[in-house]
Amino acid sequence: MKLRNIINKSIYSKLAFVFLSIWWFFNLITLGMIIGVVTGESRQELHQFVGLIFINNAVIGTLVLLLALRTIVKPIKQLSEAARSVANGDFEVNVDLKNKDEIGQLALEFNQMVQEINSIDKMRKDFVSNVSHEFRTPITSISAYAKLIEMSASSGMETKEYAQAILAESDRLTHLSTNLLRLSEIENKVFRSTNKFSLDEQIRQAILTLEPQWSKKKMDLSIDLDSIEYRGDEELLYQVWLNLIQNAIKFSNLRGRLSVSLKIKNEKIDVTIQDSGTGIEKSDIPQIFDRFYQGNTSKKNQGSGLGLSIVQKIIEQEEGNLSVLSEIDKGTKITVTLNRFNDN
């Protein structure tokens, strides 16, 4: 059984086994002939058969060597050429090897690596493109309003409106750059602090902080928070509740409904934030946590497109998960699930 396992290990083991079998076969025949010759006491024939052994071993050894070299060198050459293509920026390259040996496994892992590099490269290009677009829009607005103030003999009221527009766009740029920095810090784990705190009090504080926004829309609030102590990153989780509740308010209509609940289910903590707002297209739901992604409904409500990305990264760091249910013109329900006994 052990010998069979060794033989089946790779194609090179099989080649070696075949070579040894043929080699022993020919040498046994030759040895038998030598014994016969020695018995016949013919020195000349003995020399001939010794030469035959040498030629036999040389020929078989050369054939096996050439076969092995061809089998090994060809796929290695393919891998080398593919690696050169990747180094030159071609991330669509694929090494098509059917080998089921070590080289085949190497080719498979090489292809997986190239796919990951290609995915990262696309994300990088999208990121640069989106950042450029997001910064260009408010900068253009600021420039336009500043020129209007400079060139026109505007009234005091018009000048004030232009100044307010400039301030709004400046705030938007500040908010965008702050979110980019925060997202970068979370992804690179620049900071990570854990402590025990009251989760229900934290969520209640976030609701109070956003009171000017939901009171302005005259929203009907429903708050149901169980008293729960939680150990985690207090600062980052506070950012989660701010982002989610702020989103719910932003996409809700005047006199809409907003409910926030905190419950324990099967040793898990569920925080549910539900609104009666515009809702999300079903096709958009898988992408809402992508950075800078803005669906059809969110384009009407200007934002950076980073809030939900930050939420997702923080919840991943807390080893929790997110679920989203939404229907157009009926609202959205987002549930954050955390471990009740978090060992982080």
TORMI-220529 format. One line per field, with one value per residue: residue number from 1; residue in three letters; x negated, y, z of N, C-alpha, C in turn. Coordinates in steps of 0.001 Angstrom, whole numbers, padded with zeros to 6 digits. Atoms other than C-alpha are relative to their C-alpha. Layout:
N
k: NUM ...
r: ALA ...
n_xx: X ...
n_yy: Y ...
n_zz: Z ...
ca_xx: X ...
ca_yy: Y ...
ca_zz: Z ...
c_xx: X ...
c_yy: Y ...
c_zz: Z ...
end
This chain:
344
k: 1 2 3 4 5 6 7 8 9 10 11 12 13 14 15 16 17 18 19 20 21 22 23 24 25 26 27 28 29 30 31 32 33 34 35 36 37 38 39 40 41 42 43 44 45 46 47 48 49 50 51 52 53 54 55 56 57 58 59 60 61 62 63 64 65 66 67 68 69 70 71 72 73 74 75 76 77 78 79 80 81 82 83 84 85 86 87 88 89 90 91 92 93 94 95 96 97 98 99 100 101 102 103 104 105 106 107 108 109 110 111 112 113 114 115 116 117 118 119 120 121 122 123 124 125 126 127 128 129 130 131 132 133 134 135 136 137 138 139 140 141 142 143 144 145 146 147 148 149 150 151 152 153 154 155 156 157 158 159 160 161 162 163 164 165 166 167 168 169 170 171 172 173 174 175 176 177 178 179 180 181 182 183 184 185 186 187 188 189 190 191 192 193 194 195 196 197 198 199 200 201 202 203 204 205 206 207 208 209 210 211 212 213 214 215 216 217 218 219 220 221 222 223 224 225 226 227 228 229 230 231 232 233 234 235 236 237 238 239 240 241 242 243 244 245 246 247 248 249 250 251 252 253 254 255 256 257 258 259 260 261 262 263 264 265 266 267 268 269 270 271 272 273 274 275 276 277 278 279 280 281 282 283 284 285 286 287 288 289 290 291 292 293 294 295 296 297 298 299 300 301 302 303 304 305 306 307 308 309 310 311 312 313 314 315 316 317 318 319 320 321 322 323 324 325 326 327 328 329 330 331 332 333 334 335 336 337 338 339 340 341 342 343 344
r: MET LYS LEU ARG ASN ILE ILE ASN LYS SER ILE TYR SER LYS LEU ALA PHE VAL PHE LEU SER ILE TRP TRP PHE PHE ASN LEU ILE THR LEU GLY MET ILE ILE GLY VAL VAL THR GLY GLU SER ARG GLN GLU LEU HIS GLN PHE VAL GLY LEU ILE PHE ILE ASN ASN ALA VAL ILE GLY THR LEU VAL LEU LEU LEU ALA LEU ARG THR ILE VAL LYS PRO ILE LYS GLN LEU SER GLU ALA ALA ARG SER VAL ALA ASN GLY ASP PHE GLU VAL ASN VAL ASP LEU LYS ASN LYS ASP GLU ILE GLY GLN LEU ALA LEU GLU PHE ASN GLN MET VAL GLN GLU ILE ASN SER ILE ASP LYS MET ARG LYS ASP PHE VAL SER ASN VAL SER HIS GLU PHE ARG THR PRO ILE THR SER ILE SER ALA TYR ALA LYS LEU ILE GLU MET SER ALA SER SER GLY MET GLU THR LYS GLU TYR ALA GLN ALA ILE LEU ALA GLU SER ASP ARG LEU THR HIS LEU SER THR ASN LEU LEU ARG LEU SER GLU ILE GLU ASN LYS VAL PHE ARG SER THR ASN LYS PHE SER LEU ASP GLU GLN ILE ARG GLN ALA ILE LEU THR LEU GLU PRO GLN TRP SER LYS LYS LYS MET ASP LEU SER ILE ASP LEU ASP SER ILE GLU TYR ARG GLY ASP GLU GLU LEU LEU TYR GLN VAL TRP LEU ASN LEU ILE GLN ASN ALA ILE LYS PHE SER ASN LEU ARG GLY ARG LEU SER VAL SER LEU LYS ILE LYS ASN GLU LYS ILE ASP VAL THR ILE GLN ASP SER GLY THR GLY ILE GLU LYS SER ASP ILE PRO GLN ILE PHE ASP ARG PHE TYR GLN GLY ASN THR SER LYS LYS ASN GLN GLY SER GLY LEU GLY LEU SER ILE VAL GLN LYS ILE ILE GLU GLN GLU GLU GLY ASN LEU SER VAL LEU SER GLU ILE ASP LYS GLY THR LYS ILE THR VAL THR LEU ASN ARG PHE ASN ASP ASN
n_xx: -000827 000877 000648 -000988 -000233 001164 -000029 -001092 000189 000151 000379 001441 000160 -000412 001063 001133 -000379 000070 001417 000651 -000526 000630 001451 000212 -000368 001100 001200 -000167 000223 001428 000711 -000198 000836 001399 000229 000141 001279 001081 -000032 000604 001399 000368 000347 -000381 -001441 -000218 000244 -001111 -001195 000241 -000260 -001445 -000585 000293 -000820 -001391 -000253 000173 -001132 -001220 000160 -000131 -001407 -000783 000412 -000624 -001437 -000195 000295 -001110 -001169 000213 000402 -001069 -000901 000752 000155 -001305 -000143 000952 -000546 -001180 000497 000534 -001163 -000547 000947 -000195 -001306 -001098 -000580 -001015 000706 -000424 000839 -000894 000710 -000889 000774 -000522 001171 000405 000020 -001403 -000458 000640 -000700 -001313 000192 000430 -001210 -000779 000716 -000203 -001391 -000066 000703 -000881 -001105 000540 000328 -001267 -000466 000862 -000382 -001326 000168 000602 -000992 -001077 000521 000170 -001333 -000617 000658 -000121 -001334 -000089 001015 -000559 -001051 000650 000641 -001040 -000622 001009 000105 -001211 000167 001065 -000299 -001312 -000339 -001156 -000539 000473 -000687 000590 001361 -000144 -000380 001199 000918 -000557 000258 001435 000196 -000595 000893 001224 -000335 -000081 001381 000552 -000650 000528 001387 -000033 -000447 001086 001025 -000548 -000050 001387 000447 -000677 000523 001387 000005 000900 -000327 -000979 -000125 -001217 -000381 -001382 -000861 -001436 -000348 -001280 000241 000751 -000955 -000883 000779 000077 -001324 -000085 000926 -000613 -001341 -000322 -000326 -001295 -001068 -000246 -000901 -001193 -000115 -000588 001047 -000332 001271 -000167 001379 000281 001229 001036 001406 000745 001427 000449 000562 -001115 000011 -000371 -001402 -000812 -000016 -000945 -001385 -000185 -000110 -001220 -001192 000043 -000458 -001449 -000653 000250 -000803 -001404 -000803 -000555 -000917 000232 000160 001336 000018 001315 -000175 001188 -000507 000868 -000617 000902 001359 000462 -000598 -000539 -000362 -000769 -000367 -000967 -000647 -001095 000445 -000069 000363 001152 -000244 000489 001276 001024 000313 001340 001084 -000136 001130 001204 000350 -000446 -001159 -001238 -001068 -000891 -000694 000949 000494 -000852 000450 001445 000831 001333 000015 000987 -000567 -000295 001276 000583 -000811 000331 001353 -000019 -000714 000906 001039 -000638 -000381 -001448 -000447 -001066 -001012 -000797 -001266 -000505 -000997 -000173 -001123 -000510 001002 001156 000268 001380 000237 001393 000066 001284 000120 -000304 001219 001068 001307 001036
n_yy: -001209 -001164 -000165 -000514 -001415 -000756 -000011 -000853 -001342 -000953 000568 000256 001266 001048 000125 000658 001395 000661 000088 001021 001313 000364 000155 001275 001074 000207 000442 001407 000800 -000076 000773 001412 000301 -000003 001271 001064 -000180 000364 001467 000483 -000393 -000765 -001343 -000984 -000212 -000708 -001407 -000491 -000176 -001137 -001181 -000062 -000574 -001427 -000649 000135 -000984 -001342 -000315 -000121 -001187 -001206 -000134 -000405 -001358 -000902 -000024 -000743 -001403 -000539 -000079 -001016 -001308 -000653 -000778 -001053 -001071 -000668 -000794 -001108 -000980 -000611 -000906 -001165 -000778 -000660 -001076 -001075 -000615 000780 000786 000899 001207 001238 001147 001141 001277 001052 000889 000216 000165 -001208 -001128 -000350 -000708 -001315 -000790 -000335 -001063 -001180 -000579 -000615 -001214 -001001 -000455 -000912 -001232 -000667 -000568 -001132 -001062 -000610 -000793 -001187 -000927 -000535 -000890 -001255 -000671 -000501 -001083 -001168 -000534 -000536 -001252 -000978 -000619 -001164 -001003 -000756 -000862 -001065 -000904 -000729 -000988 -001024 -000865 -000813 -001063 -000902 -000686 -000660 -001028 000633 -000600 000614 001269 000950 000293 000894 001319 000585 000359 001187 001120 000308 000649 001344 000860 000168 000989 001294 000443 000368 001249 001044 000297 000631 001380 000734 000253 000968 001291 000467 000405 001256 001078 000272 000269 -000962 000015 001020 -000010 000659 -000197 000371 -001181 000234 -000121 -000708 -001419 -000528 -000189 -001108 -001226 -000256 -000517 -001372 -000832 -000254 -000561 -001097 000514 000689 -000914 -000881 000736 000348 001449 000749 000910 001131 000450 001151 000400 000779 -000399 000984 -000364 000585 -000294 -000213 -001322 -000918 -001151 000413 000423 -001232 -000466 000877 -000412 -001320 000148 000722 -000807 -001171 000475 000241 -001323 -000663 000593 000025 -001161 -000810 000734 001431 000777 000528 000841 000524 000992 000719 001223 001177 001199 001160 -000427 -001014 -001328 -000549 -001418 -000174 -001385 000112 -001260 000117 -000911 000280 001382 000273 000959 001340 000215 -000844 000447 000609 -000971 -001213 -000140 -000336 -001410 -000956 000452 -000729 000518 -000989 -000807 -000810 -001111 -001160 -000512 -000086 000530 000414 001405 000706 000301 001417 000720 -000118 000855 001409 000292 000020 001206 001121 -000043 000499 001386 000085 -000006 -000937 000486 -001119 000267 -001293 -000007 -001359 -000796 000555 -000172 000895 000555 000481 000651 000266 001097 000069 001067 -000522 000121 -000302 000204 -000830
n_zz: 000000 -000075 001299 000939 -000338 000464 001472 000447 -000530 001093 001286 000005 -000696 000937 000996 -000641 -000204 001313 000370 -000813 000402 001278 -000237 -000666 000931 000950 -000705 -000384 001210 000305 -001014 000324 001162 -000456 -000726 001022 000702 -000927 -000092 001236 -000053 001202 -000467 001014 -000127 -001259 000277 000831 -000827 -000893 000839 000220 -001216 -000008 001051 -000426 -001058 000551 000892 -000796 -000854 000829 000399 -001169 -000329 000973 -000268 -001241 000267 000792 -000872 -001028 000534 000755 -000872 -000692 000981 000067 -001220 000089 000942 -000640 -001042 000704 000440 -001195 -000346 000983 -000210 000566 -001087 000568 000426 -000650 000355 000214 -000182 -000486 -000864 -001351 -000850 -000721 000943 000231 -001197 000039 001021 -000547 -000992 000754 000602 -001088 -000395 001048 -000120 -001144 000394 000956 -000767 -000766 000954 000399 -001147 -000086 001069 -000343 -001151 000478 000827 -000858 -000842 000881 000304 -001203 -000379 001070 -000002 -000910 000331 001125 -000542 -000772 000958 000736 -000879 -000320 001174 000038 -001001 000464 001261 000075 -000998 -000631 -001217 -001226 -000168 000954 -000469 -001137 000525 000616 -001090 -000646 000907 -000117 -001299 000064 000788 -000794 -001025 000671 000222 -001306 -000383 000883 -000362 -001326 000193 000670 -001010 -000947 000684 000109 -001342 -000360 000842 -000372 -001434 -000643 -001428 -000395 -001452 -000460 -001397 -000268 -000066 000147 001419 000152 -000256 001149 001110 -000407 000185 001452 000395 -000507 000792 001305 -000197 000921 001336 000046 -000423 001141 000890 -000791 000110 -001106 -000480 -000862 -000564 -000897 -000279 -001209 -000692 000352 -000122 001132 000042 001368 000267 -000283 000913 001355 000016 -000041 001391 000711 -000261 000615 001460 000382 -000328 000877 001308 -000088 -000003 001286 001067 -000410 000385 -001096 -000876 000137 -001226 -000261 -001199 -000393 -001068 -000462 -000620 -000071 000587 000063 -000382 000954 -000173 001248 000038 001232 000332 001096 000381 000973 001049 001433 000279 000864 001077 -000336 000686 -000623 -001363 -000171 000182 -000821 -000923 000768 -000161 001014 000764 -000233 000857 000618 -001010 -000768 000823 -000279 -001293 000184 -001076 000456 000388 -000831 -001320 -000190 000075 -001341 -000863 000265 -000483 -001465 -000436 000281 -001030 -001222 000313 000117 001397 000376 000943 000539 000678 000482 001075 000513 -000510 -001256 -001035 -000124 -001325 -000119 -001295 -000374 -000972 -000712 -000988 -001338 -000780 000957 -000638 000637
ca_xx: 000000 -002819 -004603 -001392 -000813 -004334 -003921 -000609 -002048 -003101 -003852 -007582 -007326 -005506 -008180 -010863 -008979 -008628 -012295 -013436 -011175 -012543 -016084 -015820 -014135 -016902 -019624 -018150 -018086 -021631 -022770 -021283 -023121 -026375 -025980 -025498 -028547 -030725 -029600 -030683 -034057 -034033 -035883 -035135 -031407 -031642 -033126 -030325 -027622 -029248 -029189 -025561 -024721 -026400 -024630 -021315 -021553 -022766 -019938 -017142 -018558 -018775 -015196 -013786 -015798 -014528 -010951 -011262 -012846 -010072 -007414 -008972 -010397 -007322 -004904 -007639 -008218 -004468 -004480 -007557 -005931 -002712 -004655 -006396 -002988 -001734 -004895 -004086 -000578 001480 003768 006022 003397 004270 002007 003921 002274 004155 001372 002501 -000971 -002926 -003355 000388 001083 -001400 000366 003742 002458 000781 004117 005882 003195 003582 007374 006944 004420 006835 009680 007520 006366 009969 010896 007920 008936 012564 011445 009250 011998 014664 012482 011630 015311 016446 013865 014270 018021 017890 014679 016394 019355 017119 015208 018395 019992 016748 016553 020163 019377 016251 017764 021345 022671 024934 027201 026393 028965 027529 023997 025144 026750 023549 021504 023863 023473 019685 019824 022108 019766 016755 018486 019166 015467 014504 017008 015730 012075 012912 014773 011930 009467 011744 012234 008483 007830 010403 009115 005509 006461 004628 006488 008472 009719 012229 014091 017368 020231 024011 025125 028666 027425 025045 027846 030088 027324 026988 030756 030571 027582 029625 032751 032449 032663 035599 037534 037154 038928 041498 040830 042709 040119 040477 037653 037455 034067 033277 030634 027463 023821 021405 017631 016235 014907 017215 016157 016503 019855 021210 020265 022302 025509 025005 024501 027435 029938 028814 029333 032818 033718 032192 034188 037472 040246 041832 043764 042238 041705 038424 038064 034936 034848 032218 032955 031187 031963 030270 027230 026952 027604 029850 029985 032719 033203 036279 037711 040718 038684 037957 036519 033749 033969 033552 030702 028891 028917 025764 023773 024932 021904 019430 017516 018878 021819 024992 028153 030955 032676 029509 028559 031494 030016 026466 023889 020346 021295 018886 021173 022334 018833 017596 020483 019662 015944 016662 019172 016723 014099 016572 017135 020808 022935 025474 028741 030864 034528 036021 038895 039323 041637 042146 038859 035721 034889 031227 030294 026878 026119 023353 022054 023460 020265 017609 014075 012305
ca_yy: 000000 002420 001783 002430 005713 006854 005898 007776 010869 012587 012039 012181 009307 007285 008033 006958 003736 002898 003670 001458 -001395 -001332 -000916 -003921 -005991 -005429 -005875 -009160 -010449 -009228 -010768 -014078 -013917 -013028 -016025 -018181 -016666 -017049 -020645 -021065 -019506 -017030 -013827 -012054 -012578 -011401 -008089 -007736 -008188 -005748 -003190 -004077 -003250 000137 000998 -000251 001939 004962 004773 004217 006846 009418 008726 009008 012195 013793 012829 014194 017427 017918 017244 019615 022405 023068 023989 025920 027905 028647 029842 031981 033664 034240 035788 038105 039173 039952 041982 044008 044786 042077 040763 038792 036090 032471 029391 026455 023330 020072 018469 016918 017040 019668 021866 021723 022792 025642 026792 026688 028832 031189 031708 032390 034924 036714 036842 038463 040967 041754 042313 044606 046531 047129 048285 050665 052154 052521 054095 056681 057456 057824 059961 062253 062615 063166 065880 067529 068192 070352 072053 073065 074441 076405 077868 078835 080576 082376 083716 084902 086839 088300 089251 090253 093300 091098 092264 091488 088651 087001 087275 085603 082742 082238 082214 079652 077429 077680 076780 073795 072429 073032 071062 068288 068130 068053 065270 063281 063580 062674 059548 058543 058864 056938 054148 053912 053722 050955 048904 049234 048706 051857 051799 049184 049683 047588 048296 047408 049871 050174 049493 050773 054070 054483 054015 056374 059002 058631 059197 062340 063645 063397 064999 068183 066049 063790 066587 068783 066062 065630 061892 059424 057589 054149 053181 049759 049181 046346 047069 045362 045581 044978 044744 046209 049332 051973 054844 052914 051359 054823 055765 052771 053907 057512 056436 054007 056282 059283 057276 056252 059905 061132 058707 059205 061532 064253 062743 059347 056564 055515 052581 051499 048304 046444 042803 039583 036496 033138 034660 037211 040948 042356 046102 046879 050263 050534 053462 054101 055937 055604 052086 050467 048763 044987 045010 047696 045895 043746 046911 049366 048639 049274 052508 055449 053345 055350 053716 055434 056566 057841 060059 062277 062643 063847 061968 060662 057015 056020 055800 052225 051091 052352 050580 047273 047465 048232 045382 042984 044109 043319 039890 040671 040748 042916 042073 044350 044125 046856 047642 050675 053334 051199 051593 049766 047534 047042 044592 044521 041250 041161 038425 038873 037598 039260 038068 040648
ca_zz: 000000 000875 -002446 -004387 -002524 -003350 -007008 -007275 -005661 -008911 -012574 -011898 -009435 -012112 -014685 -012242 -011498 -015224 -015828 -012941 -014055 -017621 -016346 -014015 -016711 -019241 -016655 -015437 -019010 -019564 -016282 -017274 -020591 -018794 -016501 -019555 -021221 -018123 -017867 -021467 -020616 -023590 -022561 -025862 -025477 -021875 -023036 -025605 -023012 -020593 -023408 -024047 -020418 -020732 -024014 -022649 -019537 -021526 -024093 -021574 -019233 -022046 -023231 -019744 -019106 -022330 -021506 -017967 -019197 -021753 -019123 -016590 -018758 -020938 -018091 -016279 -019469 -019641 -016044 -016691 -019704 -017730 -014835 -017323 -018687 -015161 -014483 -017641 -016360 -018079 -015328 -017700 -018301 -017502 -017428 -018918 -017507 -017018 -014987 -011722 -010239 -008309 -011407 -012079 -008487 -008873 -012066 -010305 -007435 -009929 -011731 -008418 -007505 -010862 -010415 -006994 -008405 -011241 -008772 -006601 -009682 -010777 -007271 -007304 -010645 -009529 -006266 -008002 -010500 -007795 -005517 -008424 -009292 -005705 -005074 -008473 -008062 -004888 -006009 -009271 -007322 -004941 -007874 -009734 -006754 -005883 -009464 -009269 -006103 -007706 -011082 -010352 -008605 -006512 -003763 -000176 -000144 -003292 -001934 001250 -000725 -002744 000463 002003 -001079 -000823 002863 002154 -000520 001737 004505 002011 001082 004759 005429 002438 003418 007042 005906 003585 006443 008814 006250 005694 009451 009901 006965 008113 011761 012818 016121 017972 021511 023410 026601 028252 027826 027756 024181 024703 026173 023237 020672 022643 022556 018781 018381 020540 018571 015370 016871 014752 011596 012512 014256 011166 009160 011957 011998 014166 016304 017872 020240 021942 023572 025980 028586 027295 028297 025426 025077 021865 020187 021685 019423 016179 017090 017899 014317 013067 014783 013634 010009 009906 011670 009624 006422 007564 008216 004957 002805 004680 003635 005739 008687 007994 010552 012138 014519 016388 018442 020460 021366 022398 020295 020826 022532 019690 019849 017114 016449 013910 012237 010037 008092 005855 003231 -000463 -000210 -002254 -005624 -005232 -007745 -005717 -002357 -002969 -003826 -001145 001064 -001771 -001342 -003380 -004585 -004970 -006270 -008127 -004933 -003218 -006165 -005250 -001752 -002133 -000067 -000208 -000668 002119 005165 004646 003653 007017 008773 007089 007933 011592 011935 010271 012790 015583 013956 013433 010289 008462 006755 004561 003580 001425 -000880 -003103 -001600 001533 003320 004442 007384 008351 011122 012774 014572 017199 019473 022968 024586 022472 023338 021133
c_xx: -000861 -000656 000964 000282 -001133 000031 001064 -000190 -000130 -000438 -001477 -000314 000359 -001058 -001199 000277 -000092 -001451 -000705 000452 -000670 -001486 -000305 000313 -001146 -001264 000105 -000234 -001490 -000821 000120 -000885 -001468 -000326 -000190 -001336 -001163 -000083 -000666 -001456 -000455 -000240 000458 001497 000339 -000182 001157 001248 -000155 000254 001487 000722 -000181 000887 001474 000349 -000066 001210 001273 -000062 000191 001458 000867 -000314 000659 001495 000305 -000220 001138 001235 -000123 -000195 001153 000969 -000709 -000195 001310 000206 -000904 000524 001214 -000426 -000547 001150 000618 -000889 000153 001400 001180 000560 001132 -000612 000473 -000883 000889 -000796 000961 -000718 000641 -001137 -000323 000009 001421 000588 -000569 000704 001365 -000107 -000456 001210 000869 -000633 000243 001422 000161 -000669 000877 001162 -000451 -000301 001267 000563 -000808 000408 001356 -000105 -000537 001011 001104 -000446 -000140 001340 000615 -000622 000210 001333 000105 -001025 000492 001067 -000592 -000606 001035 000626 -000974 -000143 001215 -000098 -000996 000447 001306 000158 001265 000459 -000543 000596 -000593 -001406 000042 000342 -001197 -000983 000468 -000240 -001462 -000280 000527 -000909 -001324 000213 000054 -001393 -000646 000547 -000560 -001417 -000076 000393 -001057 -001091 000476 000019 -001394 -000518 000608 -000584 -001418 -000172 -001002 000270 001030 000044 001309 000231 001476 000841 001456 000391 001290 -000162 -000735 000937 000947 -000697 -000098 001318 000162 -000888 000623 001405 000313 000442 001364 001161 000370 000968 001269 000276 000583 -001016 000563 -001325 000259 -001377 -000095 -001303 -001062 -001382 -000773 -001475 -000440 -000624 001129 000077 000484 001456 000948 000128 000980 001424 000289 000236 001322 001259 000068 000472 001516 000772 -000087 000925 001480 000704 000460 001062 -000122 -000190 -001434 000052 -001405 000221 -001319 000489 -001076 000775 -001043 -001462 -000635 000713 000437 000364 000681 000411 000876 000650 001128 -000309 000114 -000331 -001166 000397 -000610 -001370 -001140 -000479 -001381 -001148 000015 -001153 -001326 -000290 000383 001226 001231 001044 000869 000668 -000960 -000533 000820 -000412 -001521 -000750 -001323 -000032 -000995 000583 000223 -001245 -000687 000748 -000396 -001372 -000029 000670 -000833 -001080 000541 000478 001525 000397 001197 000987 000889 001256 000565 000996 000245 001306 000630 -001017 -001067 -000168 -001408 -000193 -001485 000015 -001403 000007 000235 -001241 -001181 -001344 -001083 -000584
c_yy: 001258 000266 000600 001480 000875 000128 000969 001462 001046 -000709 -000344 -001286 -001156 -000231 -000747 -001488 -000791 -000211 -001118 -001409 -000478 -000286 -001352 -001167 -000316 -000515 -001445 -000921 -000059 -000831 -001490 -000420 -000057 -001311 -001145 000091 -000445 -001515 -000622 000401 000697 001452 001061 000310 000722 001495 000618 000290 001104 001312 000201 000609 001515 000750 000011 001061 001436 000416 000238 001248 001288 000243 000495 001445 001016 000145 000829 001497 000664 000214 001137 001392 000726 000773 001112 001200 000794 000908 001226 001106 000719 000999 001280 000906 000775 001170 001195 000618 -000728 -000918 -000908 -001337 -001210 -001149 -001229 -001304 -001019 -000965 -000120 -000241 001321 001233 000467 000766 001411 000915 000454 001157 001299 000704 000689 001313 001119 000548 000995 001337 000817 000686 001239 001175 000734 000867 001292 001040 000647 001015 001359 000804 000631 001164 001278 000663 000681 001323 001088 000754 001178 001087 000887 000988 001182 001043 000866 001094 001118 000980 000925 001176 001053 000865 000796 001043 -000468 000775 -000744 -001387 -001065 -000415 -000976 -001423 -000699 -000470 -001266 -001244 -000433 -000732 -001440 -000968 -000233 -001039 -001404 -000576 -000469 -001346 -001162 -000398 -000680 -001470 -000855 -000368 -001065 -001405 -000611 -000503 -001337 -001170 -000390 -000233 000890 000047 -001083 -000039 -000663 000328 -000357 001262 -000404 000255 000791 001501 000649 000290 001160 001352 000375 000580 001455 000956 000401 000590 001165 -000495 -000672 000887 000965 -000650 -000456 -001508 -000606 -001069 -001098 -000586 -001107 -000606 -000781 000481 -001085 000601 -000723 000385 000090 001373 001028 001134 -000388 -000434 001197 000575 -000825 000479 001379 -000133 -000637 000828 001234 -000371 -000188 001321 000644 -000521 -000148 001281 000763 -000813 -001522 -000676 -000516 -000826 -000553 -000962 -000699 -001201 -001076 -001193 -001100 000376 000960 001319 000518 001472 000237 001456 -000051 001350 -000263 000877 -000525 -001449 -000112 -001004 -001349 -000261 000791 -000531 -000639 001003 001165 000207 000243 001483 000809 -000461 000798 -000501 001121 000904 000924 001177 001266 000651 -000024 -000507 -000463 -001433 -000819 -000472 -001472 -000869 -000003 -000913 -001469 -000382 -000094 -001274 -001252 -000079 -000522 -001443 -000189 -000086 000926 -000694 001171 -000536 001350 -000184 001446 000612 -000560 000072 -001080 -000432 -000575 -000560 -000273 -001079 -000079 -001195 000579 -000033 000135 -000082 000894 000995
c_zz: 000000 -001340 -001013 000261 -000492 -001515 -000512 000385 -001095 -001260 -000049 000743 -000921 -001072 000563 000183 -001307 -000421 000770 -000396 -001281 000199 000640 -000929 -000964 000705 000467 -001186 -000322 000986 -000260 -001161 000405 000725 -000972 -000700 000887 000147 -001209 -000139 -001296 000410 -000987 000094 001302 -000186 -000798 000857 001037 -000743 -000240 001216 000016 -000998 000403 001036 -000533 -000832 000813 000888 -000768 -000390 001161 000393 -000925 000243 001252 -000199 -000767 000879 001014 -000592 -000681 000912 000761 -000924 -000121 001208 -000031 -000917 000600 001069 -000616 -000467 001167 000402 -000932 000082 -000603 001092 -000480 -000396 000800 -000493 -000067 000049 000609 000938 001377 000985 000688 -000888 -000291 001171 000055 -001001 000495 000993 -000655 -000599 001052 000452 -001005 000059 001146 -000321 -000948 000710 000776 -000923 -000461 001122 000123 -001040 000289 001127 -000434 -000800 000857 000879 -000816 -000281 001218 000431 -001053 000065 000973 -000309 -001144 000490 000765 -000926 -000718 000858 000367 -001160 -000116 000975 -000501 -001177 000020 001099 000710 001217 001213 000216 -000917 000432 001170 -000450 -000638 001077 000715 -000855 000082 001309 -000003 -000747 000734 001096 -000600 -000268 001300 000460 -000812 000400 001371 -000110 -000684 001000 000984 -000613 -000120 001341 000407 -000782 000380 001497 000740 001502 000258 001515 000391 001476 000161 000161 -000203 -001455 -000194 000242 -001171 -001174 000306 -000205 -001471 -000515 000432 -000792 -001334 000109 -000932 -001379 -000018 000468 -001129 -000989 000715 -000057 001267 000424 000893 000496 001018 000258 001299 000619 -000208 000194 -001101 000114 -001457 -000151 000099 -001014 -001392 -000081 000066 -001417 -000837 000187 -000601 -001503 -000407 000274 -000900 -001411 -000011 -000040 -001386 -001098 000377 -000438 001243 000734 -000195 001351 000106 001285 000219 001157 000304 000796 000051 -000545 -000102 000226 -001012 000279 -001367 000191 -001349 -000169 -001247 -000271 -000994 -001214 -001410 -000356 -000974 -001063 000369 -000613 000626 001346 000138 -000072 000989 000976 -000726 000144 -001229 -000789 000395 -000985 -000536 001025 000731 -000797 000226 001322 000009 001225 -000576 -000481 000802 001330 000241 -000130 001362 000980 -000178 000566 001529 000510 -000282 001074 001334 -000153 000036 -001464 -000183 -000927 -000394 -000674 -000431 -001134 -000410 000508 001290 001124 000038 001446 000010 001407 000173 001076 000581 000949 001394 000896 -000937 000708 -000570 001001
end
